[in-house]
Amino acid sequence: MAEPQKFENFINGQWKEPQGGNYYPDINPADYSDIVGYFPLSTKNDVDEAIQSAHIAFKSWSHMLPAERAKYLEKFAQLLDQEKQRIGEALCREEGKTIKEAIGEPSRGAVETSFFIGEGQRLEGITMPSDRKGVVSVATRVPIGVVAAISPWNFPFLTPVRKVIPALVFGNTVVFKPASDTPYCAVLLMELFEKAGLPPGVVNLVIGKGSEIGDVISSNPLVNGITFTGSTVVGRRINQLASEHFAKVQLEMGGKNPAIVADYKDLNRAAAEIAQAAYAVSGQRCTAVSRVIVLKEHAEELETKIIEKAKSHILGNGMRPDVTMGPIITKEAGEKIMEYIHGAEKEGAMIKYGGHHLTGGEFDKGFYIEPTLITDVTPSMKVAREEIFGPVLVSIKVDTFEEAIEVANNTEYGLASCLFSDNLKYIYEFQQEIESGMTHVNHGTVTDASMPFGGAKNSGLGPFSKGATNKDFYTNYKVNYVKYI
């Protein structure tokens, strides 16, 4: 078997070894014996070099016409579409999701890149009549400068595309720090930018442990904006450091997303939508549904139907076309999920389906957890309040719709939420009263590329990402007054 390849950072248009000379192994979560490659353990010096490179490149990149920048990014989108199969296979191997889910990331990334490019051609400003004769007042949008993009491991290709592309579209330069569990996808992304011919320094990649270089990135005064997706704990730390030099922040953080079911006739459809939202990507999504809050008269039938959907899943290595659920990203993450499951039992809840860490044969090569439904859960239990980030769904029974809303809001998070109901009054009240950045009525937590994405409470801070609101983060207003008489 060939020795795993050693990869490098991408700084100022060149592939560079980390200045400290240290690397770490990237492990396939479906087969711990499979080393994807060795990746840099970057230090402060690597980060500072990347930021300085982006800072220097900003002047020429920001002065290009939007149409000129678009040519580079259109080439990137073409390459991404051409390479989606190869990228999907690499993503499946590195992150563990199924091959279908994995190929979906570059496929959607190509589509969203085209949308973002269009936004660069529609960068409107503000023109208002002046209250002084002979004065023209115009506000234009200008790029903010160097943007640090810090992405998670669960969508290691699509999330960076959603951060890096709009930054570039609006004239910013980028330093990209991927999650240390999925650095190979970041390398593939940089290779596409390199092939697309982007000028040196416009996009830079530094790989390493967040605990070692995260603070360095967030506290550098040359970084004018930080876009981050990940845990609320890390997001809070980034915000604290960024505030010292008044950098803009865009934080997409944790979720404890509820699905309320009240007066809905098609419980089979509700169960299918909820199960898909709960167990896709092995439940390792910030928008995963993790709580079903159901009126008591619907509970037994709904839970039975959710179990039917859960039973249909085939667990295993995501490269197999028949597999519908892959492994947990790491052993440590899997053990933490199991602690939540065992803790729920100790608190008096019932593991109605699943709840096992699978072993034997292929399952010994990674960490696999069955899709799990926990019932008899009360709102005060740990599994009802904390983000589990695994294939675990809890069912909470309530007497009234008003109680359902109260229980749904009883958490620090407010990212996404669902309601399944035929009652128009409930739908209206849900959209008014639920404390979340995104609501979904009669379907799961799937989002559109053209719409904003973000959360309330401890799930989000700063302008929402995606859609037209991206420009609110990646640009600032410059107000120009001209007196012509």
N, C-alpha and C positions, 0 to 999 in steps of 0.2 A: 504494500500500500504506500502511495506517494506521501512524502512529508507534507503536512498542511502548509499552505502558502502564508507568507508574512506580508501584511498590508501596511500602508503608510497613511499619514495625514496628507491633505491636499491644501497647500498654502501658496498663494500668489502664482497660481497656475502650474505648480510643480508638486510632484509626489515626494514627500520628505519624511525621513525617519524621525521618530521623537527624539528630542535633544537629550533626554535622559537615557535613551537606548533600551528602555524596558517595554515589554509586550505582555499580553495576557491571552489565554485561549478563549475562543468563542465556541460554545458547545451546542450541538443539536439537541433540543429538548425532547425529541422523540427517540434519541439514541445517544446516551451519554458518552459512548465510546467514539462518537464521530466528532472530530474537531473541525469546525468550518474553516478556521484560520487563526492566525495570531495577529493581534491588533495593538496599536500603540497605547501605552499608558502615558498620556501627554502630561506635561508639567506647565507651570506658569509661563515659562519661556516660550513654549509652543503656542499657547493661547495669545500671549502678547504679540507674537510675530503675526499670527493670523489676523488679529484685530487691527494692527498697524497696516497690514496689507490691504484690508478692506477699507480702512480710513483713507489711504492714498488713492485707491481705485475709485472712491466715491465721486471725486470731482469730475472725472471724465464720463463716468457712467450716468451720473445724474444730469449731465448737460446734454446727453443724447435726446433726440426726439423720441416720443413714445413709439412711433412707428419703427425707428431704428432698433430700439430694444426688443420690440416685438419679433423682429426677424430672427434673432438668436433664440428666443423662447418658442417660436413656431417650429424651428428646427429641433429643439429639445422635445417638443410634443410629438413630432414625427418619429424621432428615435425611440421615444418611450412606447409608442404604439407598436413599433416594429419589434421591440425587445420584451414585450409584456410576458411572453411565455417563459423566457429565460429568467426574467426577474421574478416571476411568480414561483418558479421552481426553487430558486435560491431563497426566496422569502419563506416558503414552506419549510425548507430545511433548517433555516435559522430561527424562525419564530415558533413553528409547530402547528400553525393553523392548517386547515385542509387546503389542498391544491386549488380547489374552486374559490375558496375565500382569498387565497394568496394571489391568484391571477387577477382577482377583482380589484386589487389595490392599484397596480399600474394601469389597468384598463380605465378605471375611474379617474386616476391621476391625469391621464391624457385628456379626458373630457373636461375636467375642471381647469386644466392649464389653458385650454382654449377660451373658457369663460373668463378667467382672470386676465388674459391678454386683452380681451375686449374691454374690460373695465379700464385698462390704461388709456384707451381711446375715448373714454367718456368721463374724463377727470374734470368735472365741472367745478366752477368756483362760485363767487357771489358778486353780482353787480347791483348796486343800489343807487337811487338818485341821491346826490349830495344835497345837504342843506346850505351849501355855499355856491354861489354862482361861479361858473367856469371851472369847477372841480369835478373830476371823474374819480369815482371810488370803486376799486376792483379788488376782491380777495381771490387769490389763486392758491392752489394746493402745491406744496413742495415736499420732496422726500425728507425723511427725518435724519438719514445718515446711515451709520453702521447699525445693523439689526442682528442680534443674537437669536438664533432659532434653536430651541432645546426641545427635543421630541421624545416620546415614549417608545417602549418596545412593542406595544400591542398592535400598532399600525405603523410599522417601521419604514414604509415607503410613502403611503398616502399622506400621512400627517406632515412629514417634511415638505412634500410638494405643496400642501396647503399653506405652509409658512414661507417657504423660500420663494416660490413663484410670484405671489403678490408683492413681496418685498422688492423683487427685481423689477417687476412691471412698473412700479411707481418710482423707480429710480434709486432705490437703496442698494447698499451692498451688504453681504451676509457672512456671518461666521456661524457655522452649523455644528452643533454638538449633539450627536445621536445618543440614545440610550446605550449603555455599555453591554446590554444583553443582545443587541441587534446592530452591530457596527457594519456588517457586510452589506446590508441594504443601503447604508449611507455611502459606502464606497461605490456601489453600482450607480447611485444617483449622481455622484460627482463625475464618474466616467461619462455619463450622458452629457453633463454640462461641458465637459472637456471636449467631447466629440462635436457638440453644437458650436464650439468656437468662442465661448464667452471670454472676454478679455481677462488677463491675469488679475487676481485679487478681488474680482467681483463676487465670487463665491469661494468660501474657504471651509475646510473640514478639519476639526480637531476631535480626536477620539480619546476617550479616557473615562475614568470613574468620576461620577458627579461629585462625590465627596472630596475629590482632589482638585478638580478644576471648575466646578460649578460656581463657587464663590468668586473665583478669579474672573470669570466671564461677567458675572452680575455686578461686580464692583468696579470694573474698568470704566473710567470716565469717558473714553472714546466710544463706548457703546451707548447709543441714543435710544434704543428700544429693545425690549426682550419679549419674545413670544414663546410661551412655555405651555406644554401639555404634560400633566403628570399629577402627582399626589398633592393634596392640599398642604401638607407639611412642607414639602419642598417649595411650592408656590409661595407660601408665606415668607420663607427665607429669601427667595429671590426678590420679592417685593420690598422687603426691608433693606436689602443691599442696594437695589436700584434707586430707592428713594434718596439715598445719600447724594447721588449726583443727578437726581430728577429725570432719570430715564423713564420713558413710557413703558408700561407693562401691559401685556395681554395674557391673561392666565386662564387656562382651561383645566379645571381640577376635578376632584372626586365627585361621585354621585351615589345616591341611594334611591334609585328611581322607582316610583310606585306605578302600578297599574290598578286602577279602581274599576271594579265591575259592579254595575248597579242597573237593574232594569234593562238587561240586554238579552234579546231572545236567542241569538245565535251563539250559544256558549261554546260550540265546537270551533267556530271561527275565532272567538276570543282566546280560547286555549291555544290554538295554533299560533296566533300572533304573539301571545305572551311567552310561549315556550321558545319560539324563534328568537325573541328579544332577550330572553334569559340565558339561553344556552349557546348561541352563536359565538364563535371564537372562544369556546369553552368558558363563556361568561366573563371573559377578560376584556371587557369594554367599559368605558366610563359611562356610556349611555345604556348599558344592559339593564333590563328590568330585574330588580332583585326583591321586590315586595309586591305581592298581589293582595289588594285590600278589597274584600268581597262581602257583599251583603249575605247574611247567614242563609237566606233561602236559596242562594245560588251556589254556596260554598262546596257542598259535597259533589255535585255534578261537575262543577268547574275543575275541582282538584282531580277527579277521576279522568277527565279529558286531558288535563295537562300531563298526567302520568302516562296516558296512552301515547302522547307525542314524545315524551322523554324516552319511552321504551324503544322508539324507532331509531334512536341514535346508534351508530356503530363507531366505537372508539378504536383508535389506533394511530399509526403513523400517517400523517396527513397526505403523504405522497401516494398512498393507495386511493384509487378513485372511488372506492366504495365507502371510505371512512367519512363520517359526518362530524366527528368531534376529535380534535387532537389533544395533545398533552398540555399540562400546565407548564408555564415558561421555565420554572426552576424547581428543584426539590424543596428549597426553602419556602417558596411561594405556596407550593402544594401542602406542605406541613402546616402552614398558617391557616389555609382554608380548612383543613381537617380539624384544627383546633376550634374553629367557629362551629363546625358541625357537632363535634363532641360537646362543646360548651352549651349548645342549644338543648341537647338531650338533658344535660345536668340541670338546666333551668326549667325543665318540664315540658319542652316541646317534643313533637313526635317526628321522627324521620320516616315520612310516609312512603318515600321512594328514593332509592340511591343511597348516597351518603358513604360510599365505600371508596377507599383507595385501592385500585385494581392492581393485582400482582400476578406473576406467572407469565412465562413466555415473553411475548413482545412487550407486555406491560412492565417488565422488570427493567427495560432499557430507558424508561422515562418515568414521569409521575402523572398518572392518569386518575381522574376522579369522575365517577358517574354523575350524570345530570341528576340533581338532587332537589326534592321537594320536601320542605319542612312545614308541618302544620301545627295547629294549636299554639301558635306564636302570639305573644302579647306585645304591645307597642314598646314596653320597657325593656324587652330582652335585647341583648347585645346584637344578635343577628338581625334584629329589626331596625337597628339604629346605625350600625357601622358598615362601611364599605368592605365587602368580602372579596370581590374581584375574582370570582370563580363561578363554576356552574351550579350555583346554589340559589334557589328561589324559596322565599318564605311566604306562607299564607296567613293573613290576619283577618279574622271574621269580625264584622261590625254590624250594628243593628240598623243604622240609618246612613243616608248619604252624607249628612252633615258630619257624622262621626268619622266617616271615611276621609273626608277632606282634612279634618283635624289630625287624624293619624298620619296621613300622607305628608303633612307639613311638619310633623314631629321629628325633625332631623336637622342637622347642621347643613345638609346639602340641599341644592335646588337646581339640578341640571336639567333632566328631562322627566316627563310624566305622561301617563296614558289614562284615558277613560274609555271604557266600553259601555255604551248606554244608548238606548233609543229615546230617552227622555230629554227633550229639548231644554227643559228647565235645568236639568243636571248638567247638560253640556255647557250652557251659558255660565252657570255658577262655578263649574270646574275651571273654565278658562279665566274667570275673574278672580277666584279665590286661591288657586293653587300657587304655591311659592316655588316656581321653577322658571328657568329661562326659555324652555321649549315645552309646548304641550302637544299631545297627539290624541285625536279623538277617533276611536274605532280602528286603530292600527298601531303597530309597534313603533319603536323609536328610530325609524329610518329617517334620514334627513336629505334635503335637496342641496345641490351644489350652489344654487343661486340664492339661497336663503342664509341669514345670519345663524351662527352657531355659538352658543355660550350659555352660561348658567347664572343663577342668583345665589345669594348667601355665600357659603364657603365653597361653592362650585366654580365661581368665575369672578374675574376682576378685569376691568378695562374694556375697550370696545370689543364687541363680538367679532369672531372670525368668520371666514367664508362670505360669500355674497357681497353686496354693495358696501356693507359696513367695514370691510377690510381697509378701505381707504382712510377711515377715521383713526386707525392705528398707524398705518404706514406713511401717512402724510400729516403735515401741519399746515395751517393757513398762514399765508403772508399777505398782509393788507397793503395795497398800493394806492396812494393818492397823487393825482396829477392835476396841477392848475395850468390850464392852457390859455387863459386870458388874464 
